[in-house]
């Protein structure tokens, strides 16, 4: 049976465990029509287009 050769310190143990919990920022792409950033495979909230087609009617806030 495998037995550790020496004690692993708390800092070394915690450094190893901590590396798996990093968050990744969301991927953003530019809209082809207006140039605003949006999530991929989603309708652009500023102009209402998806895949080069107008999907939503967006009203201008005055």
LUMMARVO-481713 format. One record per residue (C-alpha): residue in three letters; x, y, z. Coordinates in pm, 1 decimal, decimal comma. Layout:
REM residues N
 type       xx       yy       zz
  ALA        X        Y        Z
...
//
This chain:
REM residues 62
 type       xx       yy       zz
  UNK      0,0      0,0      0,0
  UNK    125,7    350,1    -82,0
  UNK    239,1    552,0    218,6
  UNK    356,2    916,2    205,4
  UNK    730,4    951,4    261,3
  UNK    692,1   1278,7    454,0
  UNK    422,2   1512,9    576,5
  UNK    271,2   1757,3    326,5
  UNK    242,4   2102,4    481,1
  UNK    -89,0   2286,1    492,5
  UNK     32,2   2556,5    255,3
  UNK    153,3   2304,2     -3,7
  UNK   -168,8   2103,4     27,3
  UNK   -385,6   2416,2     -5,5
  UNK   -189,3   2544,2   -308,2
  UNK   -254,5   2215,3   -485,3
  UNK   -625,1   2213,5   -401,6
  UNK   -678,5   2580,9   -484,6
  UNK   -572,4   2560,0   -849,9
  UNK   -896,1   2394,5   -970,3
  UNK  -1136,2   2665,8   -856,1
  UNK  -1035,1   2954,4  -1079,3
  UNK  -1315,6   3125,3  -1266,7
  UNK  -1286,9   3193,2  -1637,7
  UNK  -1422,3   3517,4  -1781,0
  UNK  -1712,3   3483,1  -2026,1
  UNK  -1621,6   3470,7  -2395,2
  UNK  -1738,1   3778,8  -2581,4
  UNK  -1757,1   3837,0  -2956,8
  UNK  -1828,8   4149,8  -3158,8
  UNK  -2164,5   4189,9  -3330,4
  UNK  -2126,6   4192,3  -3709,4
  UNK  -2375,0   4474,3  -3755,2
  UNK  -2319,4   4721,5  -3470,0
  UNK  -1984,1   4616,5  -3321,7
  UNK  -2110,7   4578,6  -2963,9
  UNK  -1980,4   4288,5  -2756,4
  UNK  -2222,6   4001,1  -2694,2
  UNK  -2219,2   3636,7  -2588,1
  UNK  -2167,5   3390,6  -2874,2
  UNK  -2479,2   3221,5  -3018,4
  UNK  -2707,0   3485,4  -2862,1
  UNK  -2914,0   3769,7  -3004,2
  UNK  -2740,6   4107,7  -2990,1
  UNK  -2921,2   4318,4  -2732,4
  UNK  -2823,7   4651,7  -2885,1
  UNK  -2938,7   4593,4  -3245,4
  UNK  -3151,9   4275,5  -3221,8
  UNK  -2978,0   4072,9  -3493,7
  UNK  -2874,8   3709,1  -3493,0
  UNK  -2681,8   3535,5  -3771,3
  UNK  -2718,3   3841,4  -3995,6
  UNK  -3097,5   3856,8  -3965,5
  UNK  -3318,6   4098,0  -3772,4
  UNK  -3483,7   3896,3  -3494,9
  UNK  -3594,5   4152,2  -3234,1
  UNK  -3731,0   4501,7  -3263,0
  UNK  -3514,0   4727,5  -3049,4
  UNK  -3655,6   5063,1  -2947,8
  UNK  -3426,3   5358,8  -2887,0
  UNK  -3440,7   5488,3  -2528,6
  UNK  -3463,7   5866,7  -2541,6
//
